Amino acid sequence: LAFSIMRFCAIFLALLAVYGLRPASGLWHRRWLAGNVCDRAAAAVLGLVLAAFVVVIPFWEPSNTGLATKDYNTAFWDGESTVSFVYQQYGALAHSLLNGRLDLEADPPAELLALDNPYDAGARDAAQINDIHWDHAFYNGRYYVYFGIVPCLLFQLPFEALTGIQNLAYAPCMVLLGLIFLAACFGVVGQAVCRWFPQASAAAYLLAVAAVALGSQFYYLLLRPYIYEYAILCGAALLMLGLWLWLSAASTPVEKRGALVVKLVFGSLCVALVAGCRPQMELFAFLAAPIFGPRYIGQKRLRSRAGAGEAAAFLLPVVLVAAGLMWYNAARFGSPFDFGANYNLTGNDMTQRGFNAVRIGPAVFTSLFELPSWQGVFPFLRETDVQTNAVIRTISEKFTGGILAATPYLWVLALPLLPAFRHCLHRRRVTACVVYGSLAAMVVMTVVDCEMAGVLYRYLMDYSPVLLLGAALCWFCAEGALSRRAALGEGTAAAALPALRTVMAAAVAYTAVYRFCTLFAMEPWLQGMNPSLYYTVSRLVQFWM
């Protein structure tokens, strides 16, 4: 067994976490809001570890730098420049926008234009048309980008405008978005504790943050810095940042009106921009109702002049962003509500996809309930195919387990089935709305995604961060209820509280192991793309070999 500093550091951090989360640890017996320096230090360590993976994971596949030379990434080298920037859809869109056009500059082949139905992959194959722009929207004889425009406006367009260089790679953009998402996880959970569970322990808070980051498909998206994952991550980052600002605004005293208005404006701006990244995620805008309802409806602040002004500040960014996106859609596809996804040139005719209930059952089972398939050798997880006996074609990618089956931290969402817990949860109506709303959104988005596009693992990111936030609220509620009863001398509660905390920590630990394994078990299959990294990690993990 050769000594490895990397393995030593990993084992040291794991043992430190076990020690810090033991039942007698001060992390369990101090409130997070107490501001203890040791608790803040633990949060800093957690944040640094999670952030370190955000920075490095996108570059585990060497080609993800977005650069090409005569010796590196040669398949994408232009054959002339010392360094070529690899073609990206958002880079092409940014270039077109800077030149005053909404379509892409590339001309479709004449053979494609001549087809009666260019969206029919069989017809394209029969005509031997191989030089199409795959996964681009094709409408009225021109190529368009059907992915949301917001990531392009945030990164690719200003980059080309400032530098003159086209095709900024997605990987560095996703690193920045990943850090924003991670910071928002700390912020959203912190605001939830501050507003609804001020007695929550420091350990419960830290575990909740880790669960939201690791339990969602966040790191899986970073491993695949392609346009699909880029758009989803941008939407998730903006959604979580917007929710953080909204929760902060709802907790800001009305006397600090300047800060309140700023948070309302930028929170609404972030949430509205989600529609320009991943429109499905906009469903979570409904959380504005439980977040702001108690102040503006319950306390009737909306009837006051100040409240009306704050409502205007909340609505103005939404109206402006909606108007801009609707104009963008109408200018390209003739309808303000048509984002262009159905004109996608892909392996199936999206214009004829329609709605079919036969897709729903396999999609719900695979996305939510399918058990992970474990094995005895690295990477310990096996990919599984979506199983269906439907006659129609099902667009799918491989899974490593449904989100409910593979994430024990979410199992706490079953506790509202118990009358006692349900009563405890309902005493905080806003919390109950978040919990039930996240569960409803999970079902709705699973159905919508399978009908509109397919059954793909990355689509779980559409709802998993908010779903994990709902689970965290349930954990906080359970811990608080048992802590209060234990303080009153109830023997059963005193015995159950350490057990609950142990299960909570174990659930997050399992999630961390599961997420680590998915990075090496799933596409882009690092075993082939970066064998040096794959086998180095395999050797470090399987120390007995």
N, C-alpha and C positions, 0 to 999 in steps of 0.2 A: 504494500500500500504506500504509494509515493505521496509525500506531503504536497498539498496545494494550498496556496494562500487564498485562492478564490473559494475553495471548499471550506477552509477554516473560517473565513469571514461569514459565509452563508450559515454554517453551523452555529457560529457565535451569535449571529443576529436571531436565529431561530430559538436558541436556548435563552437568549435575553428576553425574547417575547414570551416564552413559556414562564420564565421567572416573573416577569412584570405582570402577567395575567393570572398568576396563581390566586386562589380564592382569598388568601390573606393579604394580598398586595394592596398598597395604598391607592392604586389606580381605581380599585373597586369601591373604596371607602371615602374617596374625596369627590365632591361635585366638580364637574368640568368647569362650571362657571365660577368656581372659587379662584381660579387663576393660579393654581399652584405651579411653581417653577418646574418641578419635576414632570408634571403633566404636560406642560408646554414643551419641555425638552423631548418627551416621548412623541408628541405630535410632530415636532421638527424631524426626528429620526424617521418616523413613518412617512412624512412628506418627502424627505430626501430619497428614501428608498424607492417609493412609487415614482417620483420624478425621474430618477436615474434610468429606470426602465423605459419611461416615456421617451427619453432622449436617444437611447441606443436601439430600441427594438426596430424602428423603421429602417435601420441600416443593416439589419442582420442579413438581408438579401442584398448582395453587393450592387446589383443594378439599380437599386432604388435611389441612387444619388441624382438620377436624371441627367447624368453627363455621359458622354461617349468620346473616345479617342481612337486612334489607330491600334492601340494595344488594350483598350478597356471598353467593354460594352460595344464591341466592334459592329454588332448587327445593326446598331442604331447610329453609327457614325456617318456623317454626310460625305466623307471621303475628301474633304477639303480643309475644313477648319481644324485648328489645333485641338480645340474642344468644341464638341457639338452639344447643344441642349436637345434632349430627346423630345420628340413630338408629344404634346399633351393636348387633350380637347380644350381644357380651360385656357391653355396658352394660345391656341388658335382663336378661341372666342375673344380673348383679350385683344389680340392683334386686329381682329375684325372690328371690335367696338372702337378701338382707337382710330380706325379708318372710316368710321361712320356707318357701319353696316352691322346687321343683326345675324346674317347668315355667315357661314364660313367661306373663305376665299377659294378653297379647293373646289374644282368642278367635278361633278359626278360623271362617270363614263357614259358615253352615248348609248351603250348596250343597256345600261340600267334605266335610262330615260325612256327607252323604247319598250320596256316591259309593260304589259297590261296591269300587273300587280307586282311592283318591285319589292313588296314586303314578304312575298312568298319565297322562302329560302330554296324550295325545290325548283321553282322557276329560275331563280338566279343560278343555281347549280347547272340546270339544263342548258342555260345560255352561256355557261362557263365564264361567269362574271366573278372574278376573284379579287379585283382591286377596289372593292367598295370600302367605305369608312365604317367599320364595324361598330355597332352600338352608338351610332350617330342617328339623329332624327333626319328623315328625308321627306321633304314636303315641297310640293310645287317645283320640283326639279332642283332643289338646293339642299345642302347639308346644314343642319342646325345642331346645337348642343341642347339636349332636352334636360340635362341635369341642372339643378337650380343655379342661378346666376350669382348668388351672394358670395360663394367662395372665390369666384373669379374677381369680383369687385373688391374683395378684401385683400387679395394677394397677387394674383397673376397680372391684373390690369395695372395697379400702381407700380409693380415691379418693372414691367416693360416700359411704362411711361417715364419712370425715373432713370432706368439704365439703358433702355433701348434693346435689351436682351429678351427674346421671346422664350416661352415655355419654361417658366420657373417650375421646378420639380415639386411634386406634392409632398414629399417626405418632410422637408423643413417646415412647410406650412402646417402639416399635421402634428409636428412636434410642438409648435406654438399653441395650436388648438388643444392638444392633449394637456399641456400645462394649464391652460385656461380651464379646461374641464376638471382637472384635478383640484385646482384652487376653488372652483365652484362647488365641488363635492364637500370640501371642508366648510365652505361658507354656508351652503344650504343646510347641511346637518347641524352646523352651529346655530343657525337661526331657528331651526326647529326646536333645538334644546332650549335656547334662550326664551322662546315664546311659549312653548307648551310643556316642556319637561325640565324645569330649572333644577330639579333634584337629580337629574341623570348623572351617573358616575362618569369619571374621565375615561375609564376603560370601555364603557358602553359607547361613548362618543367615538373613540378611536376605532373601535371595531366596526361601527356603522360606516365611517368614512372608507375604511378598507373594503368593506363589503360592497359598497356602491361602485368603487373603482374596479375591484377584482371580479365581482359577480356579474357585472355587465360585460358586453363584448368589446369594451374599450381597448384593451391591449391587443385583442385579435385584429381590430381595425388598424392599429398602428403597424402590425406585422405586414399588412397588405396596403401600402400607400398608393392605391389606385383611385381612379376617379369615383368609383362607387363608394368606397370607404371614406374617401375625402369628404364627399357631400354629407354622408351620414354623420361623421364626426363633427363637422362644422355645425350641423343642426343640433347635435347633442350638446356641444359646448355652449352654443348660444342659448339653448333652452335652459340649461342648468345655471348659466350666468344670469339669465333673466329672472328665473325663480329666486335666486339668491337676492337680487336687487328688489324684487317684489316683497319678499319676506322681510328684508331689511327696512323697506319703506313702511310696511304695515307695523313694524316695531318702533319706528321713529316717532317721537312725540310731535304732535301737531304744532307745538310752539317752534320747532325747528323746521319751519316751512320750506326754506331754501333747500336744505338737504333732502327733505321729503319729496319735493318736486323733481329734483335731479334724479333721484332713485326711481321715481315713477316713470320719467321720460326714458331713461336708458334701459330700465327693465322692460318696458313695453317695446322699445326699439329692438332689443335682443330677441324677445319672443316673436315679434312680428317678422323679423328676418329669417326665422326658422322656416317660414313658408317658402323662402327662396333657396333653401338647402334641401330640406326633406319635408314636403308638405304634410305627410301623415303625422309628423310630430306636433303639428300645430294643434292637434286635438287637446294637448295639455294646457292650452291657453285657458281652458275651463277652470283651472285652478285659481284664476284670478277671483272667481266668485267666492269661494270659501276664505281666501286670504284677505280680501278687502271687504267682504260682506259685513262682518261684525262692526267695523268702524263706520262705513259709509251708509249702510242700510240699518243695522241694528241700533247704532247711536245717532242715526239720522243726520250725519254730517253732510251727506250729499245735498241736503236741502239748503245748506248755508252757502254763502257766496264763496267762501274759501274752499269748501268741499267741491263746489261746481268747477272752480278753477283747477283743482287737483284732478278732477275727472277729465277735464279737457287736456291736461298735461299727460294723462294716462292714454287717452284716445288718439291724440294727434299723431304720434309716431305710427300707430296701427293704420290709420287712414292713409298716411303718406306712403308707407311701404306697400299697403294693399293696392293703392292707385298705381304705383310704379310697376308692380308685378303684373297687374291686370293689363296695363298698357303694353308691357313687354310680351305677354302672351298673345294679345290681340294683334299686335303688329307682326308677329311671326305666323300664327296659326289661325287667325281670324276669330278667336274667341278669348275673352279675358280669363276664362277658367280652364283653358286647354294648355297644359304645360308641355305637350308634345311627346310624352312617353309612348303613346300608341303608334307613333311614326318611326319607332326604333327599328333599325336594320339589324336584326339578330337572327337566331336560329328558328324562330317561330313568328308567325304573322300576328303581330300585336293588334292590328286593326280588327281582327276577327276573334279576338280572345274571348270577350264577353264574360258573363257570369255563369258559373256552373257549380251547384251545391256539392257535387261529388268531390271537389277539391278540398272542401273544408275539413272533413274528418281526418284524413291523413295529415293535413297541415297542422291541425290543432294537436294531434297526438305527438307528432315529431317535434314540433316547436316547444311544447310544454311538458309532455309526460314521458317521452322515451328515455329509458335508463341509459347512462353512459356504459360503454363496453370497455371494461378494463382488461389488461393483459399483464403478464409477469415480467416483461422486458421493456426497456425504454423505447418509446416515450410513455408506456403504460396505458395509453388510451388508443382505441381503434376508431377510425371513422366508420360511420354507418350510412347507408343510402336510405333515402326516403322511400318507404314501401307503400305502394298503392296498387289497387287492381282496376283503377279507372281506365276506360278505353281512351279517353282524351289524353293528350300529352301533358305531363306535369313538369314544369321547369323547376329544377331543384339542384342543390349542391349538398355535399356531404355534411353530416352533423356529428357531434360527439355527445349527444344527449340533449333532451329538452330542458328549458331553463328552470322549470319547477323541480324536475327530477334531479338535475345536476347541481342545484344550488340550495343546500339545506338551510341556509340563512333565510330563505323565502318561506320555509315551512311554517314559520310563526304566523303567516297570514291565515292559517286555518284556525287560529285561536278565537276569532270573532264568532265561530260556531258555538262556543261555550257561553251560556247566558251571563255568567259572572264577568268574564272578560269583556263581553260585548257591552255590558252596562258600564264598565270602567272606561272603555274606549269612547262610548257615546257621550260621556260627560265632557269630552273635548270634541265638539261637533266638527270643527275644522279638520282636526286630525282624522276623524272618521271619514270625512269627505275625501281626503287625500288617499286613505287606504282603499276605500271602496272604488274611488275613481280610477286608481292605478290598476286595480283588478279588472274593471270594466274596459279600460283602455287596452289592456293586454289582450283580451278576447277580441275586441273590435279590430285592433291593428293586425292581429294574426290572420283574421278572416280577410281584411282588406288587402294585406300584402299578398296572400296566396291567390286571391282573385285577380289582382292587378298585375302581378309580376311572377310570383312563384314562392317556393319554400326554400329560403336561403338562410344560413346561419347568421349572416351579418344583419339580417332584418330584425333579429331579436333586440338589437341596440335601439330600435325605434321606441321601445317602452321600458326596457330593463332598468335604466337608471332611476326612473320615477317609481317603478315597481319595487326596487330595492329600498328606496327612500320610505315607501309605505311600510315595508317590512321593518325597517329601523324604528319607525314610530311605534309599531307593535311591541318590539323588544323593549323600548323605553317605557312603554305603558306597563308591561308585565313586571319589569324590574322595579318601577316606582311603586306599584301596588304591593308587591311582596316586601319591599323595603319598609313601607309604612306599617304593614301588619307585623313584620318582625320587630319593629321598634316598639310596638304595643305589647310585645311578649307572646305572640302567637307562635307556638312551637312548630306547627306545620309550615308556616311561612318562613320561619328561621331556617328550617331544614331545606326547603325548596329553593331559597334564594341562591345559595352557593351552587346548587345543581343547575339552575337556570343560567348562571353566569358561566359555568363550565361548558354547557351546551352551546351557548352563544359564541364563546371563544373557539370551540371545536368546529362549529359550523363555518366560521371565517377561515380557520386553518385549512379545512378541507377545500374550501373555495379557492384559496391561494394555490394549493397543490394542483387542483383541477385546472386552473387557468394556466399555470406554468406548463402543464402537460399538453394542453391544447396548442400552445405556441409551436411545439415540435411535432405534433401529430397531424395537424391540419395543413391544408394548402396555405402558403406556397411550398410546402414540403421541403423544409430546410435540409433534409437529408441529401437532396439532390442539388438544391440551390446554393447551399453553403455547408458542404460536408465537413469542413474543418471545424466550424462552430458546433455542428450537430454531434460529431463524434467526440469532441472535447467535452461537451456537456454530458453526453452519455457516459463517458469514462468517469467524470467527476461524480455523477449521481450513482452510478453502479460501481461503487468503490470496491466491491467484492470481486470484480472481474479483473 
